[in-house]
Amino acid sequence: MKSSGIQDLRTLPKRLLLLSPEPDEILHSSPLGYSLPNLGLIHLRGFLQSKIPDIDIKILDGNLVNESVFLDEINNADSTIIGISMNISNVRNGVKYINIAHQNKGIELIVLGGIHPALFPEEFVRKYHTLVVIGDGEMPLYKLLTGHPIRQIEGVAFLDESGKFVLNPPNGFSIDYIPYAFRLKTEMEASKKRFLEFSKDSRQLFHMPAHVLSHKGCYYRIKKGGCSFCSRGPYEKLILRNPENFWSEVRYLNENFGCDAIIDVGENCFFSLLKSLLKHRPEGKIPFFVFITSPEDIYKNPEMIDVLKELNCIQVKLGVESGDDNFLSDIKKRNRRKSTIEAIKLLKEAGIYASIGIMIGLPNQDWDDLQHTIDFVEEIVKIGNILEVRCSIFTPLPGSPVYSLIRDEIRSKHKDEELITVNQLQEFWVPRYTKLKMDQLIRVQEDLETLFRPKTKVTAKPFSMGFG
């Protein structure tokens, strides 16, 4: 095991190995669909390579490669910094790779990023002898790789040589653009293979999607407080992508990899953001688009439909959660039953498909309430344009307002709070804060996702963008 404190690097590393570990477990409520590539690491690589072109950077994504590849890279690393992106779903595998990496003297430093280490920085630096980045990782890693003293790097937590926990001031450098995300051919081929595996039931509308970010952070969470179940990390901020940079990446993905659909995985594409993208829309054909937004935004701004059509939007993903206004109010959701139904009808009239997210196991929910949710989903599906129903079990994630209310209870049950899993949180939550049982919720979740799965094949023809 390495010394208890983190020391400044004596020599500059030649290599940066970025890891996104595979999920720890099969979840009680595992929504249908396939896991997204880790765009955060892809953007991070692009930023660092633009600043330090000589550095060798490799990404390993646990959704695309297996454990043996991780072990081979870690065990054979030399003059390397390892960066591990961790969340509540992969934290235990992340710790596994930390422990293996500590056995290799060729690894100069282990750096943790992502919301989960940022919520438990002292636990991760003390127990696992790592450095934790809190907030955006671009500048902290750039400074590490170029030899800056760790005490002078903003936005990091570590133990000094005496074993004292140090939390440097927040990262003062504001990245008000999202770096261009260059992709490797091998990454895109692996991502396409995984997509095809998960689209055998023909629920998807396209052949080769790519994921992009038009923004980082949730406008509603940052400006209004957000939903009660949403996790938020320290120093979170809203970053809007430069629209010209966004369209340049779309063109790059279409022309180099034949991507016929762009899935914007920003948390909530609000109206003014979509208008900004439309203002800079290139002439000619563009790929299909999928956006995540709120039913309330569409309901209050019906002209948003025209903007979506002009952006060649073929599908909108809506976080509906419930058809009961009382439950929606309790979990701080903005939409209501009426606004959800009207928004989906407006999308139907425009020829745009909708995918809806439903949440069960809400505070004090009983079996009758659950049946009302099922009835509500049936009503929505009858509108005729629902492509997919995705159902999840309410989970009090660390960093969410609900978690803060029950944290003392959780800590009394789980000694290593930073290693708690989604399944454990659900098993803790359901018997104490609902009038339901886990097996009931799991059965309803499976029924909702399979019952309303479209029976017919729905696809679109691939094409190239018609940039002049």
C-alpha positions as CSV (number, residue, x, y, z in Angstrom):
1,M,0.0,0.0,0.0
2,K,1.3,3.5,-0.8
3,S,1.9,6.2,1.8
4,S,-1.0,7.7,3.5
5,G,-0.5,11.1,2.0
6,I,-0.5,12.3,-1.7
7,Q,2.8,13.8,-2.8
8,D,3.6,16.0,-5.8
9,L,4.6,14.1,-8.9
10,R,8.4,13.9,-9.2
11,T,8.3,13.2,-12.9
12,L,5.6,14.0,-15.4
13,P,3.6,10.9,-16.4
14,K,3.6,9.8,-20.0
15,R,0.2,8.3,-20.0
16,L,-3.4,8.9,-18.7
17,L,-5.6,5.9,-18.4
18,L,-9.3,6.8,-17.9
19,L,-11.6,4.2,-16.5
20,S,-15.4,4.0,-16.4
21,P,-16.0,0.7,-14.5
22,E,-18.8,-1.7,-15.3
23,P,-21.9,-1.7,-13.1
24,D,-21.6,-3.4,-9.8
25,E,-24.8,-5.4,-9.8
26,I,-28.0,-6.3,-11.6
27,L,-30.5,-3.8,-10.3
28,H,-33.9,-4.6,-8.8
29,S,-35.3,-2.2,-11.3
30,S,-33.2,-2.2,-14.4
31,P,-34.8,-0.1,-17.1
32,L,-34.9,-1.5,-20.7
33,G,-32.3,0.0,-23.0
34,Y,-28.6,0.1,-23.3
35,S,-26.0,2.1,-21.3
36,L,-24.7,5.3,-22.6
37,P,-21.0,5.8,-23.4
38,N,-19.1,7.9,-20.9
39,L,-19.3,11.3,-22.6
40,G,-17.6,13.0,-19.7
41,L,-14.4,11.0,-20.3
42,I,-14.6,11.5,-24.1
43,H,-14.9,15.3,-23.6
44,L,-12.1,15.2,-21.0
45,R,-9.8,13.4,-23.5
46,G,-10.5,15.9,-26.2
47,F,-9.7,18.9,-23.9
48,L,-6.5,17.4,-22.6
49,Q,-5.2,16.3,-26.0
50,S,-5.8,19.8,-27.3
51,K,-3.6,21.2,-24.5
52,I,-1.0,18.4,-24.2
53,P,-0.8,16.7,-27.6
54,D,2.1,14.4,-26.6
55,I,0.2,12.7,-23.7
56,D,-1.1,9.2,-24.4
57,I,-4.7,9.0,-23.3
58,K,-6.8,5.8,-23.3
59,I,-10.4,5.3,-22.2
60,L,-11.8,2.0,-21.0
61,D,-15.6,1.9,-20.8
62,G,-17.0,-1.0,-18.8
63,N,-20.1,-0.9,-21.0
64,L,-18.0,-1.7,-24.0
65,V,-15.0,-3.9,-22.7
66,N,-14.8,-6.6,-20.1
67,E,-13.0,-6.9,-16.8
68,S,-9.9,-8.7,-18.3
69,V,-9.1,-5.6,-20.5
70,F,-9.2,-3.4,-17.4
71,L,-6.9,-5.8,-15.4
72,D,-4.4,-6.1,-18.3
73,E,-4.2,-2.3,-18.7
74,I,-3.9,-1.6,-15.0
75,N,-1.3,-4.3,-14.3
76,N,0.9,-3.3,-17.3
77,A,0.7,0.5,-16.8
78,D,3.9,2.4,-16.4
79,S,4.5,6.2,-15.8
80,T,0.7,6.5,-15.7
81,I,-2.0,8.4,-13.9
82,I,-5.2,6.5,-13.6
83,G,-8.5,8.5,-13.6
84,I,-11.6,6.6,-12.5
85,S,-15.1,7.9,-13.2
86,M,-17.4,6.7,-10.4
87,N,-21.1,6.8,-9.6
88,I,-23.3,4.9,-7.3
89,S,-23.8,2.1,-9.9
90,N,-20.2,1.3,-10.3
91,V,-18.5,2.4,-7.1
92,R,-17.6,-1.1,-5.8
93,N,-16.0,-2.1,-9.1
94,G,-14.2,1.3,-9.0
95,V,-12.8,0.4,-5.5
96,K,-11.7,-3.0,-6.8
97,Y,-9.7,-1.4,-9.6
98,I,-8.2,1.1,-7.1
99,N,-6.9,-1.7,-4.9
100,I,-5.4,-3.5,-7.9
101,A,-3.8,-0.3,-9.2
102,H,-2.1,0.3,-5.8
103,Q,-0.1,-2.9,-6.4
104,N,1.5,-1.4,-9.5
105,K,4.5,0.9,-8.8
106,G,4.3,2.2,-12.4
107,I,1.1,4.0,-11.5
108,E,2.0,7.5,-10.3
109,L,-1.4,8.6,-8.9
110,I,-5.0,7.5,-8.8
111,V,-7.6,10.3,-9.4
112,L,-11.3,9.8,-8.8
113,G,-14.0,11.9,-10.5
114,G,-17.7,11.9,-10.9
115,I,-20.5,12.9,-8.5
116,H,-20.1,10.0,-6.1
117,P,-16.5,10.6,-4.9
118,A,-17.4,14.3,-4.9
119,L,-20.1,13.6,-2.3
120,F,-17.8,11.6,-0.1
121,P,-14.4,13.1,-0.7
122,E,-12.9,12.5,2.8
123,E,-14.0,8.8,2.8
124,F,-12.4,8.2,-0.6
125,V,-9.1,9.9,0.0
126,R,-8.7,8.4,3.5
127,K,-9.8,4.8,2.9
128,Y,-8.5,4.4,-0.7
129,H,-5.5,6.7,-0.8
130,T,-6.6,8.6,-3.9
131,L,-7.0,12.2,-5.0
132,V,-10.6,13.3,-5.6
133,V,-11.7,15.9,-8.2
134,I,-14.8,17.9,-7.2
135,G,-16.5,19.4,-10.2
136,D,-15.2,19.6,-13.7
137,G,-12.0,17.6,-14.2
138,E,-10.5,19.3,-17.2
139,M,-8.4,21.9,-15.4
140,P,-7.4,19.8,-12.4
141,L,-6.1,17.0,-14.6
142,Y,-4.4,19.4,-16.9
143,K,-2.5,21.0,-14.0
144,L,-1.6,17.6,-12.6
145,L,-0.3,16.4,-16.0
146,T,1.8,19.6,-16.4
147,G,3.5,19.4,-13.0
148,H,1.6,21.9,-10.8
149,P,1.9,21.4,-7.0
150,I,-1.2,19.6,-5.8
151,R,-1.8,22.3,-3.1
152,Q,-2.2,24.8,-5.8
153,I,-4.7,22.9,-7.9
154,E,-8.3,24.1,-7.3
155,G,-11.1,21.7,-7.0
156,V,-9.3,18.7,-5.5
157,A,-9.3,16.8,-2.2
158,F,-6.4,14.8,-0.8
159,L,-4.4,13.8,2.3
160,D,-1.2,15.7,2.8
161,E,2.0,14.1,3.9
162,S,1.0,14.3,7.5
163,G,-2.3,12.5,6.8
164,K,-4.4,15.6,7.1
165,F,-7.5,15.9,4.9
166,V,-7.2,18.9,2.5
167,L,-10.0,20.3,0.4
168,N,-8.7,22.9,-2.0
169,P,-11.0,25.9,-2.9
170,P,-13.4,25.3,-5.8
171,N,-12.2,25.2,-9.3
172,G,-12.2,28.8,-10.3
173,F,-11.8,28.1,-14.0
174,S,-15.2,28.1,-15.6
175,I,-15.4,25.9,-18.7
176,D,-18.2,27.8,-20.4
177,Y,-18.1,25.5,-23.4
178,I,-18.1,21.8,-23.7
179,P,-15.0,20.5,-25.4
180,Y,-15.3,18.9,-28.8
181,A,-15.8,15.1,-28.4
182,F,-13.6,13.3,-30.9
183,R,-14.4,9.6,-31.1
184,L,-12.3,6.7,-32.0
185,K,-13.5,4.2,-34.7
186,T,-13.1,1.3,-32.3
187,E,-15.3,3.1,-29.7
188,M,-18.0,3.8,-32.2
189,E,-18.0,0.3,-33.5
190,A,-18.3,-1.2,-30.0
191,S,-21.1,1.3,-29.2
192,K,-23.0,0.4,-32.4
193,K,-22.6,-3.3,-31.6
194,R,-24.1,-2.8,-28.2
195,F,-26.9,-0.7,-29.6
196,L,-27.9,-3.3,-32.1
197,E,-27.9,-6.0,-29.3
198,F,-30.4,-3.9,-27.4
199,S,-32.6,-2.9,-30.3
200,K,-33.5,-6.4,-31.5
201,D,-37.1,-5.8,-30.5
202,S,-37.2,-2.9,-33.0
203,R,-38.1,-0.2,-30.4
204,Q,-35.6,2.1,-31.9
205,L,-36.1,4.5,-34.8
206,F,-32.7,4.5,-36.3
207,H,-29.6,2.5,-37.2
208,M,-26.6,4.2,-35.8
209,P,-27.1,6.8,-33.0
210,A,-24.5,9.0,-31.4
211,H,-24.8,10.7,-28.1
212,V,-23.9,14.4,-27.6
213,L,-24.3,17.1,-25.0
214,S,-25.9,20.4,-25.7
215,H,-25.5,21.4,-22.0
216,K,-24.3,20.2,-18.7
217,G,-26.4,20.5,-15.5
218,C,-30.1,20.7,-15.0
219,Y,-31.6,24.2,-15.4
220,Y,-34.6,23.4,-13.1
221,R,-32.3,21.9,-10.4
222,I,-29.9,24.7,-10.4
223,K,-32.4,27.6,-10.8
224,K,-35.4,26.2,-8.9
225,G,-34.1,23.5,-6.6
226,G,-35.1,20.5,-8.7
227,C,-36.9,17.2,-8.0
228,S,-36.6,15.6,-4.6
229,F,-35.0,12.4,-5.9
230,C,-32.3,14.1,-8.1
231,S,-28.7,13.9,-7.0
232,R,-26.6,17.0,-7.2
233,G,-22.9,17.4,-6.7
234,P,-20.9,20.2,-5.1
235,Y,-20.2,23.2,-7.3
236,E,-22.8,22.1,-9.9
237,K,-23.4,24.7,-12.6
238,L,-25.3,25.0,-15.9
239,I,-23.1,25.1,-18.9
240,L,-24.6,25.7,-22.3
241,R,-22.8,24.4,-25.3
242,N,-21.7,26.8,-28.0
243,P,-24.3,26.0,-30.8
244,E,-21.8,26.2,-33.6
245,N,-19.5,23.8,-31.7
246,F,-22.6,21.5,-31.2
247,W,-23.4,21.4,-34.9
248,S,-19.8,20.9,-35.9
249,E,-19.7,17.7,-33.8
250,V,-23.0,16.6,-35.3
251,R,-21.6,17.0,-38.8
252,Y,-18.4,15.1,-37.7
253,L,-20.4,12.2,-36.3
254,N,-22.6,11.9,-39.4
255,E,-19.8,12.2,-42.0
256,N,-17.2,10.0,-40.2
257,F,-19.4,7.3,-38.7
258,G,-22.7,7.5,-40.6
259,C,-24.7,8.4,-37.6
260,D,-28.3,8.8,-38.6
261,A,-29.5,10.0,-35.2
262,I,-28.2,12.3,-32.5
263,I,-29.4,11.6,-29.0
264,D,-28.9,14.7,-26.8
265,V,-28.2,13.4,-23.3
266,G,-28.3,16.8,-21.6
267,E,-30.6,16.5,-18.6
268,N,-33.3,18.9,-19.8
269,C,-33.5,20.7,-23.1
270,F,-35.5,23.7,-22.2
271,F,-37.2,26.0,-24.7
272,S,-34.6,28.8,-25.1
273,L,-31.8,26.2,-25.5
274,L,-33.6,24.5,-28.3
275,K,-34.3,27.9,-30.0
276,S,-30.6,28.7,-29.8
277,L,-29.8,25.3,-31.5
278,L,-32.3,26.1,-34.2
279,K,-30.9,29.6,-34.8
280,H,-27.6,28.0,-35.8
281,R,-29.0,25.0,-37.6
282,P,-27.1,24.3,-40.9
283,E,-28.8,24.3,-44.2
284,G,-29.9,21.1,-45.8
285,K,-30.6,17.7,-44.3
286,I,-29.7,16.9,-40.7
287,P,-29.9,13.6,-38.8
288,F,-32.8,12.7,-36.7
289,F,-32.7,14.1,-33.1
290,V,-33.8,12.8,-29.7
291,F,-34.2,15.3,-26.9
292,I,-34.9,15.0,-23.2
293,T,-37.4,17.7,-22.0
294,S,-40.3,18.3,-19.6
295,P,-44.0,17.9,-20.5
296,E,-44.6,21.1,-18.6
297,D,-42.2,23.0,-21.0
298,I,-44.1,21.8,-24.0
299,Y,-47.5,22.5,-22.4
300,K,-46.6,26.0,-21.4
301,N,-44.8,26.7,-24.7
302,P,-46.7,25.0,-27.5
303,E,-44.6,26.8,-30.1
304,M,-41.8,24.5,-28.8
305,I,-43.3,21.8,-31.1
306,D,-42.4,23.9,-34.2
307,V,-38.9,24.2,-33.0
308,L,-38.6,20.5,-32.4
309,K,-39.9,19.8,-35.9
310,E,-37.4,22.2,-37.5
311,L,-34.6,20.4,-35.6
312,N,-35.8,17.1,-37.2
313,C,-36.8,15.7,-33.8
314,I,-38.2,12.2,-34.2
315,Q,-38.4,11.3,-30.5
316,V,-38.8,13.2,-27.2
317,K,-38.0,11.6,-23.8
318,L,-40.3,12.8,-21.0
319,G,-39.8,12.4,-17.3
320,V,-43.5,11.9,-16.4
321,E,-43.0,9.9,-13.2
322,S,-46.7,9.8,-12.2
323,G,-50.3,10.8,-13.2
324,D,-51.2,11.8,-9.6
325,D,-50.8,15.5,-9.0
326,N,-50.3,15.0,-5.2
327,F,-47.4,12.6,-5.7
328,L,-45.9,14.9,-8.4
329,S,-46.1,17.8,-5.9
330,D,-44.5,15.7,-3.1
331,I,-41.5,14.9,-5.3
332,K,-41.2,18.4,-6.6
333,K,-42.0,17.6,-10.2
334,R,-43.2,20.5,-12.3
335,N,-45.5,18.6,-14.7
336,R,-49.1,17.6,-13.8
337,R,-51.4,15.0,-15.2
338,K,-53.1,17.5,-17.6
339,S,-49.8,19.0,-18.9
340,T,-48.4,15.5,-19.5
341,I,-51.4,14.4,-21.5
342,E,-51.6,17.6,-23.5
343,A,-47.9,17.6,-24.3
344,I,-48.0,14.1,-25.6
345,K,-51.0,15.0,-27.8
346,L,-49.2,18.0,-29.2
347,L,-46.2,15.7,-30.0
348,K,-48.6,13.2,-31.7
349,E,-50.1,15.9,-33.9
350,A,-46.6,16.9,-35.0
351,G,-45.6,13.3,-35.8
352,I,-43.1,13.0,-33.0
353,Y,-42.8,9.9,-30.9
354,A,-42.5,10.1,-27.1
355,S,-40.8,7.9,-24.6
356,I,-42.0,8.2,-21.0
357,G,-40.3,7.6,-17.7
358,I,-42.5,6.4,-14.8
359,M,-41.5,6.2,-11.2
360,I,-43.0,3.8,-8.7
361,G,-42.4,3.3,-4.9
362,L,-43.1,7.0,-4.3
363,P,-43.4,8.3,-0.7
364,N,-46.5,6.7,1.0
365,Q,-47.6,5.0,-2.2
366,D,-49.9,2.0,-1.7
367,W,-51.3,-0.7,-4.1
368,D,-54.3,1.4,-5.1
369,D,-52.0,4.3,-6.0
370,L,-49.9,1.9,-8.0
371,Q,-52.9,0.7,-9.9
372,H,-53.8,4.3,-10.7
373,T,-50.3,4.7,-12.2
374,I,-50.9,1.7,-14.4
375,D,-54.2,3.1,-15.6
376,F,-52.6,6.4,-16.3
377,V,-49.9,4.7,-18.5
378,E,-52.6,2.9,-20.4
379,E,-54.4,6.2,-21.0
380,I,-51.2,7.8,-22.3
381,V,-50.3,4.8,-24.6
382,K,-53.7,5.0,-26.2
383,I,-52.8,8.5,-27.6
384,G,-50.8,6.5,-30.1
385,N,-47.3,7.9,-30.3
386,I,-45.6,6.2,-27.2
387,L,-42.5,4.5,-28.4
388,E,-41.3,3.2,-25.0
389,V,-42.3,3.1,-21.3
390,R,-39.4,3.0,-18.9
391,C,-40.1,2.4,-15.2
392,S,-37.9,2.8,-12.2
393,I,-38.2,2.4,-8.5
394,F,-37.9,5.6,-6.5
395,T,-34.4,5.7,-5.0
396,P,-33.1,8.2,-2.4
397,L,-29.8,8.8,-4.1
398,P,-26.9,10.4,-2.2
399,G,-26.8,14.1,-2.9
400,S,-30.6,14.3,-3.3
401,P,-32.9,16.2,-0.9
402,V,-34.7,13.0,0.1
403,Y,-31.4,11.3,1.0
404,S,-30.4,14.2,3.3
405,L,-33.6,13.7,5.3
406,I,-32.9,10.0,5.9
407,R,-29.1,10.0,5.9
408,D,-28.7,9.4,9.6
409,E,-30.9,6.3,9.4
410,I,-28.9,5.0,6.5
411,R,-25.6,5.6,8.2
412,S,-26.8,3.6,11.2
413,K,-27.4,0.6,8.9
414,H,-24.4,0.9,6.6
415,K,-20.9,1.5,8.0
416,D,-19.3,2.3,4.6
417,E,-21.8,4.8,3.4
418,E,-19.8,5.6,0.3
419,L,-20.2,2.0,-0.9
420,I,-24.0,1.8,-0.6
421,T,-25.7,0.4,-3.7
422,V,-28.9,1.3,-5.5
423,N,-30.4,-2.0,-4.5
424,Q,-29.6,-1.4,-0.8
425,L,-31.1,2.0,-0.9
426,Q,-34.3,0.7,-2.5
427,E,-34.5,-2.2,0.1
428,F,-34.1,0.4,2.8
429,W,-36.6,2.9,1.4
430,V,-39.5,0.7,0.3
431,P,-40.5,-1.0,3.6
432,R,-40.1,2.2,5.6
433,Y,-41.5,4.9,3.4
434,T,-44.1,3.1,1.1
435,K,-47.0,0.8,1.8
436,L,-45.7,-1.7,-0.8
437,K,-43.2,-4.6,-1.0
438,M,-40.2,-4.9,-3.3
439,D,-41.5,-7.9,-5.1
440,Q,-44.7,-6.0,-6.0
441,L,-42.7,-3.1,-7.4
442,I,-40.4,-5.3,-9.4
443,R,-43.3,-7.1,-10.9
444,V,-45.1,-3.9,-11.8
445,Q,-41.9,-2.4,-13.3
446,E,-41.5,-5.5,-15.5
447,D,-45.1,-5.5,-16.6
448,L,-45.1,-1.8,-17.5
449,E,-42.0,-2.0,-19.6
450,T,-43.1,-5.2,-21.5
451,L,-46.8,-4.6,-21.7
452,F,-46.5,-1.4,-23.6
453,R,-43.6,-2.3,-25.9
454,P,-44.5,-1.6,-29.5
455,K,-45.2,-4.7,-31.5
456,T,-44.4,-3.4,-35.0
457,K,-41.0,-2.6,-36.5
458,V,-40.4,1.2,-36.7
459,T,-37.3,2.3,-38.5
460,A,-36.0,5.2,-40.5
461,K,-33.7,5.3,-43.5
462,P,-30.1,6.4,-43.0
463,F,-28.8,9.4,-44.9
464,S,-26.0,11.9,-45.1
465,M,-26.2,15.5,-44.0
466,G,-26.6,17.9,-46.9
467,F,-24.1,20.6,-45.8
468,G,-23.4,22.9,-48.7
